[in-house]
Amino acid sequence: RNLPIDEAAPEIVLRQLASADHMSALEPGETGVVYFFAPWCFYCRHSIANLDGLVASGRVSWASAVALSYSSEAEVAAFVAETGIAMPVLMGTEATARNWSVSAFPTYYVISADGKIASRSVGYSTWLGMWFRTLFA
C-alpha cells in the first residue's frame, strides 16, 4: 500500500547516524523531502547527491535521509562518506519501512509545508525529476 497523497505524513523521529540524539525527519512549515535509502543500493548511491543539489538550489528547504535495510551503522557511515551527502542521516527500522510503505530503494516523499505528502517516487531520479515532483508541494 502507498501512503495517500494529500494526507498527513507519518511522524518519524529516529536516532541520528553516529549519535545518541534523536531528531524528526520532518520540518513543519517548510517544504522538504524524506529520502529512504539502503547503503547497498546502486541507484541510491547515484541519486542521493541530486537531493543535496535540490536543497542547495532553494527549491526545497530541507531534506532528510533515512537508512533502511543495513547490516551495521558502519555500513551506513561508509555510504555517507562515499557519497559526501550533507543532509541529516537517520537510522530507520523495519517499523519505519512499514509506516512509510517503503519496499524498494530509493523511495522518497515530498512533504509540503503543511506536513502533507505532496508526491512519492521510487527508483532513480535526476535532479530535474526531483525538482519537478516538488512542484506539487
C-alpha positions as CSV (number, residue, x, y, z in Angstrom):
1,R,0.0,0.0,0.0
2,N,1.2,3.5,-0.7
3,L,0.7,6.4,1.6
4,P,-2.0,8.6,0.2
5,I,-1.1,11.9,-1.5
6,D,-2.5,15.0,0.4
7,E,-2.6,13.1,3.7
8,A,-0.5,14.0,6.7
9,A,3.0,12.4,6.7
10,P,3.5,9.9,9.5
11,E,5.6,11.1,12.4
12,I,9.2,10.0,12.1
13,V,11.6,10.6,14.9
14,L,14.8,8.5,14.7
15,R,18.3,8.3,16.0
16,Q,20.9,10.2,14.1
17,L,23.8,8.4,12.5
18,A,26.9,8.2,14.9
19,S,24.9,9.9,17.7
20,A,22.6,9.0,20.6
21,D,20.5,12.0,19.7
22,H,17.1,11.6,18.1
23,M,15.5,14.0,15.6
24,S,12.4,14.4,13.5
25,A,12.9,13.8,9.8
26,L,10.2,16.4,9.1
27,E,10.5,20.2,9.4
28,P,6.9,21.5,9.8
29,G,6.2,24.8,8.0
30,E,8.7,24.2,5.2
31,T,8.6,22.0,2.1
32,G,11.1,19.2,2.1
33,V,12.0,15.6,1.1
34,V,12.3,12.4,3.2
35,Y,14.6,10.1,1.2
36,F,14.8,6.4,2.2
37,F,17.9,4.5,1.0
38,A,19.8,1.3,1.6
39,P,23.6,1.6,1.7
40,W,24.0,-1.4,-0.7
41,C,21.6,0.2,-3.3
42,F,23.3,1.2,-6.6
43,Y,20.6,3.7,-7.6
44,C,20.6,5.3,-4.1
45,R,24.4,5.9,-4.4
46,H,23.9,7.7,-7.7
47,S,20.8,9.7,-7.0
48,I,21.2,10.9,-3.3
49,A,23.5,13.7,-4.4
50,N,20.7,15.1,-6.6
51,L,18.8,15.7,-3.4
52,D,21.6,17.7,-1.9
53,G,21.5,19.8,-5.1
54,L,17.8,20.3,-4.8
55,V,18.2,21.8,-1.3
56,A,21.2,23.9,-2.5
57,S,19.0,25.3,-5.3
58,G,16.5,26.5,-2.7
59,R,13.6,24.5,-4.3
60,V,13.1,22.7,-1.0
61,S,14.1,24.0,2.4
62,W,15.2,20.7,3.9
63,A,15.9,17.0,3.2
64,S,16.4,14.0,5.5
65,A,17.9,10.7,4.5
66,V,16.7,7.6,6.3
67,A,18.8,4.5,6.2
68,L,17.0,1.2,5.9
69,S,18.0,-2.4,5.1
70,Y,21.5,-2.0,6.5
71,S,23.6,-4.6,8.3
72,S,25.5,-2.2,10.6
73,E,25.9,1.5,11.4
74,A,29.4,1.3,9.9
75,E,27.9,0.3,6.5
76,V,25.7,3.4,6.6
77,A,28.6,5.6,7.7
78,A,30.7,4.3,4.7
79,F,27.8,5.1,2.3
80,V,27.6,8.7,3.7
81,A,31.4,9.1,3.4
82,E,31.5,7.8,-0.1
83,T,28.6,9.9,-1.4
84,G,29.5,13.1,0.6
85,I,25.9,13.9,1.3
86,A,25.3,16.9,3.6
87,M,21.7,16.2,4.8
88,P,21.0,14.6,8.2
89,V,21.1,10.8,8.1
90,L,18.7,8.9,10.4
91,M,18.8,5.2,11.3
92,G,15.5,3.7,10.3
93,T,13.9,0.4,11.4
94,E,11.6,-2.2,9.9
95,A,8.8,-0.4,11.6
96,T,9.8,2.8,9.7
97,A,9.7,1.0,6.4
98,R,6.2,-0.3,7.2
99,N,4.9,3.0,8.4
100,W,6.1,4.7,5.2
101,S,5.3,1.9,2.8
102,V,9.0,1.5,1.7
103,S,9.5,-1.7,-0.2
104,A,12.2,-0.6,-2.8
105,F,15.1,1.8,-2.9
106,P,15.4,4.6,-3.2
107,T,11.9,5.8,-2.2
108,Y,11.3,9.4,-1.4
109,Y,8.4,11.6,-0.4
110,V,8.0,15.3,-1.0
111,I,6.4,16.8,2.1
112,S,4.5,20.1,1.8
113,A,4.8,23.0,4.2
114,D,1.6,21.9,5.9
115,G,3.0,18.4,6.6
116,K,1.2,16.5,3.9
117,I,2.6,14.1,1.3
118,A,2.7,16.0,-1.9
119,S,4.3,13.3,-4.1
120,R,6.2,10.0,-3.9
121,S,8.8,8.4,-6.2
122,V,10.6,5.0,-6.2
123,G,13.8,4.4,-8.1
124,Y,16.5,6.7,-9.6
125,S,15.6,10.3,-10.0
126,T,17.6,13.0,-11.7
127,W,17.8,16.4,-10.1
128,L,15.3,17.7,-12.7
129,G,12.9,14.8,-11.8
130,M,13.1,15.6,-8.1
131,W,12.6,19.3,-8.9
132,F,9.5,18.5,-11.0
133,R,8.0,16.5,-8.1
134,T,8.3,19.4,-5.8
135,L,6.0,21.5,-8.0
136,F,3.1,19.7,-6.4
137,A,4.1,20.7,-2.8
